[in-house]
Amino acid sequence: MKILLVGCGKVGSAIAVLAKSLGYQAYLIDVYDANLKRVSEITGFEGYVIQPSTLPHSIPEAFTHVDVLINSVPFSATLEVADLAFKLGVNYVDLTEDVKTARILREKSVGFNSAFILPQTGLAPGLVSVLAKKVYSDFDEIDSLSLRVGALPLFPANRLKYNLTWSTEGLINEYVKDCEILDHGEIKLVPPLEGYETFSIDGVQYEAFYTSGGVGTLCYTLKGKAKYVCYKSIRYPGHREFIQFLLEDLQFKNNTKELVKILENSIPSTGQDVCLIFITCIGKRKGKLEQISLFKKIMNQRILGYEFSAIQIATAASSLACAGQALNEARKGFLKVEDLDVDGVLSHPALKSINV
């Protein structure tokens, strides 16, 4: 697979290094020369410093011969990069969790049949949607499907009990945008941070609450097939209370850019983390009411001698696996992650390499 990777930050660097370890080729684009130098030195891939806004006007010839463009920029620049894929007529994959951005991409994809457009292929949405399909496909009737995902520090050492392991802009976006759920068969919007619950796994206590985007397109896919579908983020107890204080009491929900700056200057990042995926489906199988749960734990890992956080590697592996499976199926037009063959995605070398 030959990749055009746009964005070489936290997740993009993991995509590049994992791609190299799998024997793929790639061209790299980033707005920061430091990012490119760091990733190029590890992978040997050729890099280009290009601003997203100028992409459609400065396209090297080599970019027209790639198998897929993988967009790993923050969600606010996603559509600018997507325009490059439309201009080149190449297959496109992104990691966005932003609902509005994914909807616009679907609208722009109408009549675009020269390649596939496959958004939301990261951890959540993305891998969680694939694993959820693996579970709910066994049911004849679905009463409820609950998705819970968290990227958590192994050693929390602040009152938020959290560290920055991926896009801070994307994190805050999940906390302030309304969340889609399927409730009694109807798609509804609910406020973020609501739907609070607590539970324990292996003796560790967690909390979970609604956040935006993680459910991807499953509410639409399962409308008419399921009564209730929801997505919640997993955190250590107490995190939600402090986030509500920041967003509501201090009114940072009206100034999210400033909150991003504050968090990035105050909360350290860490490579010592774990990704938790917890899926529960209740429904009928062969006339019998049953519950099936799936739990996955992904740890931080070393690739080509370099350490990557769990969320970096889980997101990178999912995006490469989804892109690879879509290419294998020779798909065209707009795709949802759950349109892909589940076993094909899960057996892809990228996910096998991280023991998913």
Backbone torsions as a table, in degrees:
resi	resn	phi	psi	omega
1	MET	NA	132.2	176.9
2	LYS	-108.3	124.9	-169.4
3	ILE	-117.8	142.2	165.1
4	LEU	-106.0	107.1	-176.3
5	LEU	-101.1	119.0	179.4
6	VAL	-106.8	113.0	-177.6
7	GLY	106.9	111.8	-177.2
8	CYS	-120.0	38.5	177.4
9	GLY	-82.0	-140.9	-174.4
10	LYS	-59.1	-51.1	-177.6
11	VAL	-83.9	-39.5	-179.6
12	GLY	-58.5	-39.4	178.7
13	SER	-63.5	-37.0	177.8
14	ALA	-67.9	-38.1	177.0
15	ILE	-60.8	-45.7	-177.8
16	ALA	-62.9	-45.9	-176.9
17	VAL	-69.9	-40.0	177.3
18	LEU	-65.0	-41.0	177.8
19	ALA	-59.9	-42.8	178.5
20	LYS	-61.6	-42.3	-178.2
21	SER	-65.7	-24.4	-180.0
22	LEU	-91.8	-0.3	177.9
23	GLY	85.7	16.0	178.1
24	TYR	-83.4	165.6	174.1
25	GLN	-110.8	154.3	180.0
26	ALA	-156.7	150.2	165.2
27	TYR	-107.2	142.4	-175.5
28	LEU	-114.2	139.3	173.5
29	ILE	-128.6	135.3	173.4
30	ASP	-155.4	160.2	178.4
31	VAL	-84.7	-13.8	-177.4
32	TYR	-112.7	124.5	-179.4
33	ASP	-63.0	-34.6	-179.1
34	ALA	-62.4	-41.0	177.9
35	ASN	-61.0	-46.1	-178.0
36	LEU	-63.2	-44.8	-178.8
37	LYS	-60.9	-43.2	-178.2
38	ARG	-63.3	-47.5	-177.0
39	VAL	-73.8	-37.2	179.3
40	SER	-64.4	-38.1	179.3
41	GLU	-63.1	-34.5	-179.2
42	ILE	-76.5	-43.2	-169.8
43	THR	-99.2	-26.3	-173.2
44	GLY	81.3	3.1	179.5
45	PHE	-74.2	146.4	179.5
46	GLU	-75.7	134.8	-177.2
47	GLY	-119.1	152.6	-179.6
48	TYR	-133.8	129.2	173.4
49	VAL	-87.8	109.4	-176.4
50	ILE	-141.9	135.0	173.8
51	GLN	-77.1	136.1	-179.6
52	PRO	-53.3	-37.4	-177.2
53	SER	-66.8	-20.5	-179.4
54	THR	-101.7	-0.6	-175.4
55	LEU	-53.4	-49.6	-177.0
56	PRO	-63.2	-13.8	-175.7
57	HIS	-106.8	-1.3	-177.0
58	SER	-142.3	70.3	-173.5
59	ILE	-106.0	110.5	174.6
60	PRO	-62.0	148.9	-177.4
61	GLU	-57.1	-34.9	-176.5
62	ALA	-60.3	-28.6	-175.8
63	PHE	-67.4	-20.8	-176.8
64	THR	-79.5	-3.9	-175.6
65	HIS	-114.7	19.1	179.7
66	VAL	-87.7	160.6	176.5
67	ASP	-83.1	-32.9	-176.9
68	VAL	-157.7	143.8	171.7
69	LEU	-98.6	124.4	175.6
70	ILE	-107.9	120.2	-175.0
71	ASN	-97.6	111.2	-177.1
72	SER	-121.5	33.5	177.6
73	VAL	-93.2	164.5	174.9
74	PRO	-56.6	152.8	-171.4
75	PHE	-59.0	-26.8	-177.5
76	SER	-67.9	-19.6	179.0
77	ALA	-109.1	6.4	-174.7
78	THR	-58.1	-46.5	-173.8
79	LEU	-68.0	-32.5	177.1
80	GLU	-62.4	-41.7	179.6
81	VAL	-72.2	-37.4	178.9
82	ALA	-60.0	-33.4	179.0
83	ASP	-59.9	-31.0	178.2
84	LEU	-65.7	-41.1	178.6
85	ALA	-62.6	-41.4	177.8
86	PHE	-63.7	-40.9	-178.7
87	LYS	-66.4	-41.5	-179.6
88	LEU	-78.0	-21.3	-176.1
89	GLY	71.7	31.5	-177.6
90	VAL	-106.2	161.1	176.0
91	ASN	-61.4	146.0	-170.8
92	TYR	-135.6	135.0	177.2
93	VAL	-135.2	140.0	172.8
94	ASP	-138.2	178.8	-174.1
95	LEU	-118.0	9.2	-169.5
96	THR	-61.7	141.1	172.2
97	GLU	-103.5	-1.8	-175.7
98	ASP	-79.1	122.0	-174.8
99	VAL	-64.9	-44.3	-177.9
100	LYS	-63.2	-42.6	180.0
101	THR	-61.5	-44.4	179.6
102	ALA	-63.6	-37.4	179.6
103	ARG	-66.1	-41.4	178.8
104	ILE	-64.1	-40.2	178.2
105	LEU	-60.9	-39.5	179.2
106	ARG	-64.0	-42.5	179.1
107	GLU	-64.0	-41.5	-179.6
108	LYS	-69.1	-20.0	-176.6
109	SER	-82.7	-9.5	-178.7
110	VAL	-59.8	123.2	-179.6
111	GLY	84.8	-4.0	179.0
112	PHE	-90.4	101.3	-173.7
113	ASN	-122.1	10.6	-179.8
114	SER	-83.2	-15.4	-178.9
115	ALA	-159.1	178.5	177.6
116	PHE	-101.0	151.0	174.5
117	ILE	-118.5	111.9	-172.4
118	LEU	-128.6	91.7	179.1
119	PRO	-86.6	171.2	170.3
120	GLN	61.3	54.3	-176.5
121	THR	-110.1	16.4	-177.5
122	GLY	-80.6	-138.1	177.9
123	LEU	-79.3	-55.6	179.3
124	ALA	-150.3	107.2	5.1
125	PRO	-76.6	160.0	179.4
126	GLY	135.3	-102.5	-176.8
127	LEU	-58.3	-39.2	-180.0
128	VAL	-62.8	-33.7	178.8
129	SER	-68.0	-38.6	178.2
130	VAL	-65.0	-47.8	-179.9
131	LEU	-65.4	-36.1	177.6
132	ALA	-62.3	-41.7	178.6
133	LYS	-63.3	-35.5	177.4
134	LYS	-59.5	-34.4	-178.8
135	VAL	-82.9	-53.1	-171.3
136	TYR	-73.9	-17.8	-179.7
137	SER	-64.2	-19.9	-179.8
138	ASP	-81.2	-7.7	-175.0
139	PHE	-97.5	141.9	173.9
140	ASP	-81.7	-36.0	176.2
141	GLU	-134.9	138.1	-178.7
142	ILE	-113.5	116.1	173.7
143	ASP	-80.5	-50.5	-179.1
144	SER	-148.6	145.6	175.5
145	LEU	-131.8	114.6	-178.5
146	SER	-112.5	124.7	178.1
147	LEU	-111.0	128.0	176.9
148	ARG	-133.0	128.5	-176.8
149	VAL	-139.1	139.3	176.4
150	GLY	-146.6	140.9	170.4
151	ALA	-111.7	108.5	-168.2
152	LEU	-124.9	147.2	174.9
153	PRO	-69.0	143.8	176.2
154	LEU	-71.1	-28.2	-176.3
155	PHE	-130.9	72.3	-177.9
156	PRO	-61.2	133.2	-173.8
157	ALA	-136.2	22.8	175.1
158	ASN	-140.9	172.6	-174.3
159	ARG	-70.2	-24.0	173.6
160	LEU	-72.9	-18.1	-175.5
161	LYS	52.8	46.9	-173.7
162	TYR	-153.9	151.3	171.7
163	ASN	-130.9	158.1	-176.8
164	LEU	-87.4	109.9	-176.9
165	THR	-118.1	-4.1	176.5
166	TRP	-149.2	-162.2	-175.4
167	SER	-60.5	117.4	177.1
168	THR	-65.9	-35.3	176.7
169	GLU	-61.4	-43.8	178.1
170	GLY	-65.5	-38.0	178.9
171	LEU	-60.5	-50.5	-178.5
172	ILE	-65.7	-35.4	177.4
173	ASN	-58.3	-39.0	178.6
174	GLU	-65.1	-30.0	-175.5
175	TYR	-84.8	-13.2	-175.1
176	VAL	-116.4	-18.8	-178.5
177	LYS	-89.5	147.7	177.4
178	ASP	-61.1	154.5	-173.4
179	CYS	-114.2	135.4	176.9
180	GLU	-85.4	133.8	172.1
181	ILE	-135.3	162.2	171.3
182	LEU	-105.6	118.0	-175.3
183	ASP	-127.7	115.2	-175.0
184	HIS	53.4	38.4	175.9
185	GLY	83.7	-1.4	-178.7
186	GLU	-114.3	138.5	178.4
187	ILE	-77.2	124.3	-178.4
188	LYS	-131.1	159.2	173.9
189	LEU	-103.9	133.1	176.8
190	VAL	-126.6	154.9	-178.7
191	PRO	-68.1	147.1	174.5
192	PRO	-66.7	156.8	178.1
193	LEU	75.1	-1.8	176.3
194	GLU	-91.4	-173.3	-177.9
195	GLY	65.8	35.7	-172.7
196	TYR	-66.1	137.3	175.7
197	GLU	-150.7	160.4	174.1
198	THR	-127.0	151.5	177.7
199	PHE	-160.8	172.4	178.3
200	SER	-132.5	146.6	175.0
201	ILE	-132.9	127.2	-179.8
202	ASP	53.0	35.5	176.7
203	GLY	82.5	0.3	179.4
204	VAL	-100.6	132.0	-179.9
205	GLN	-84.9	139.1	177.5
206	TYR	-135.6	161.2	168.2
207	GLU	-120.0	159.5	178.6
208	ALA	-147.7	150.3	-177.1
209	PHE	-159.4	160.7	-179.0
210	TYR	-61.7	135.0	167.0
211	THR	-136.0	158.6	-171.4
212	SER	-83.2	141.4	167.2
213	GLY	95.2	-29.3	-172.8
214	GLY	-63.2	-25.8	-179.5
215	VAL	-74.4	-13.6	179.8
216	GLY	60.0	-128.9	-177.9
217	THR	-106.7	13.8	-175.1
218	LEU	-64.0	-31.6	178.2
219	CYS	-61.8	-37.4	179.8
220	TYR	-77.1	-39.9	179.6
221	THR	-62.4	-38.4	-174.3
222	LEU	-99.8	3.5	175.9
223	LYS	-62.2	128.5	-176.2
224	GLY	89.3	-7.7	179.9
225	LYS	-118.5	-24.7	-178.7
226	ALA	-130.0	152.5	177.9
227	LYS	-87.3	-38.9	-173.2
228	TYR	-141.3	128.0	176.5
229	VAL	-137.9	131.4	177.2
230	CYS	-148.9	161.0	177.1
231	TYR	-127.9	136.9	177.0
232	LYS	-136.7	148.0	174.7
233	SER	-88.8	139.9	177.6
234	ILE	-94.1	132.3	174.8
235	ARG	-139.9	168.4	171.3
236	TYR	-74.6	147.4	-177.6
237	PRO	-54.6	134.5	179.2
238	GLY	105.0	-20.6	-178.5
239	HIS	-61.5	-48.3	-176.1
240	ARG	-59.1	-39.3	-177.9
241	GLU	-62.3	-42.3	179.3
242	PHE	-70.0	-36.8	177.6
243	ILE	-64.8	-40.7	176.6
244	GLN	-62.1	-39.3	177.4
245	PHE	-59.9	-45.3	-179.5
246	LEU	-66.8	-46.5	-173.8
247	LEU	-77.0	-38.6	-173.1
248	GLU	-100.3	-56.3	-177.9
249	ASP	-65.5	-44.2	178.8
250	LEU	-90.6	-0.9	173.3
251	GLN	60.6	31.1	176.5
252	PHE	-72.7	-10.1	174.7
253	LYS	-63.7	-18.7	176.2
254	ASN	-95.5	-0.1	-179.9
255	ASN	-148.5	63.3	-173.8
256	THR	-67.3	-30.3	179.4
257	LYS	-62.7	-39.4	178.8
258	GLU	-68.2	-38.2	178.5
259	LEU	-64.5	-38.7	176.6
260	VAL	-58.8	-45.1	179.4
261	LYS	-61.6	-44.7	-178.2
262	ILE	-61.9	-46.9	-178.6
263	LEU	-64.4	-41.0	-178.5
264	GLU	-69.7	-24.1	177.3
265	ASN	-89.5	-11.4	-172.1
266	SER	-119.7	-32.6	-175.5
267	ILE	-104.1	119.4	-178.1
268	PRO	-71.5	154.0	171.0
269	SER	-83.8	167.6	175.9
270	THR	-152.6	148.5	173.0
271	GLY	-99.0	-2.4	-179.7
272	GLN	-97.6	85.3	-175.4
273	ASP	-140.7	178.1	178.3
274	VAL	-144.0	141.5	173.6
275	CYS	-104.2	127.7	178.8
276	LEU	-111.0	131.8	175.1
277	ILE	-125.5	120.4	-175.3
278	PHE	-132.0	110.6	-175.9
279	ILE	-118.8	132.4	177.3
280	THR	-130.6	127.6	178.0
281	CYS	-122.4	132.9	176.4
282	ILE	-122.6	132.5	-179.8
283	GLY	178.2	-163.0	-177.4
284	LYS	-108.7	133.1	173.7
285	ARG	-125.3	117.8	-178.4
286	LYS	53.3	42.1	176.0
287	GLY	81.2	-0.6	-177.5
288	LYS	-112.0	133.2	178.2
289	LEU	-73.2	123.1	-177.3
290	GLU	-137.7	159.2	172.5
291	GLN	-123.8	130.7	175.4
292	ILE	-126.4	130.2	178.0
293	SER	-119.2	149.0	177.1
294	LEU	-128.9	131.4	179.0
295	PHE	-129.1	127.7	177.5
296	LYS	-125.7	140.4	175.6
297	LYS	-125.6	120.9	179.9
298	ILE	-113.3	126.1	-176.9
299	MET	-100.7	161.0	172.7
300	ASN	-61.4	147.5	-172.9
301	GLN	-142.2	163.0	177.2
302	ARG	-104.5	129.1	178.0
303	ILE	-129.9	128.5	-177.1
304	LEU	51.9	33.4	177.2
305	GLY	85.3	3.5	-178.3
306	TYR	-117.1	140.1	-178.9
307	GLU	-83.4	135.7	174.6
308	PHE	-130.6	143.3	179.0
309	SER	-67.7	162.3	-179.4
310	ALA	-60.6	-42.2	-177.5
311	ILE	-71.0	-34.3	175.2
312	GLN	-59.5	-50.1	-173.0
313	ILE	-75.3	-34.8	177.9
314	ALA	-66.1	-43.2	179.4
315	THR	-66.3	-44.2	-179.9
316	ALA	-62.2	-46.8	-177.8
317	ALA	-64.0	-40.1	179.8
318	SER	-64.6	-44.0	-178.4
319	SER	-63.7	-41.7	179.1
320	LEU	-68.5	-38.3	179.9
321	ALA	-67.6	-42.7	179.0
322	CYS	-65.7	-43.0	177.8
323	ALA	-61.7	-45.2	-179.1
324	GLY	-63.5	-41.3	-179.6
325	GLN	-69.2	-39.1	176.8
326	ALA	-61.7	-38.1	176.2
327	LEU	-66.5	-41.8	179.0
328	ASN	-61.0	-35.8	-179.3
329	GLU	-84.9	-3.6	-179.7
330	ALA	52.6	46.1	-177.9
331	ARG	-78.1	155.9	177.8
332	LYS	-137.3	156.9	178.1
333	GLY	78.6	-166.9	-177.3
334	PHE	-74.9	134.0	-179.9
335	LEU	-126.2	146.6	166.2
336	LYS	-99.9	150.0	-179.6
337	VAL	-55.3	-40.0	-177.3
338	GLU	-74.5	-3.4	172.5
339	ASP	-73.9	-22.6	-175.2
340	LEU	-77.0	156.3	175.4
341	ASP	-66.3	119.8	-174.3
342	VAL	-61.3	-48.4	-177.7
343	ASP	-63.7	-33.9	177.7
344	GLY	-65.3	-41.9	178.1
345	VAL	-65.7	-48.9	-174.2
346	LEU	-70.3	-21.7	177.9
347	SER	-93.2	1.4	179.7
348	HIS	-63.8	141.9	-178.5
349	PRO	-54.0	-31.3	-178.7
350	ALA	-63.6	-43.1	179.3
351	LEU	-78.6	-34.6	176.1
352	LYS	-61.3	-33.8	-176.5
353	SER	-69.0	-19.8	179.2
354	ILE	-112.5	15.0	173.2
355	ASN	62.4	40.0	174.0
356	VAL	-83.7	NA	NA
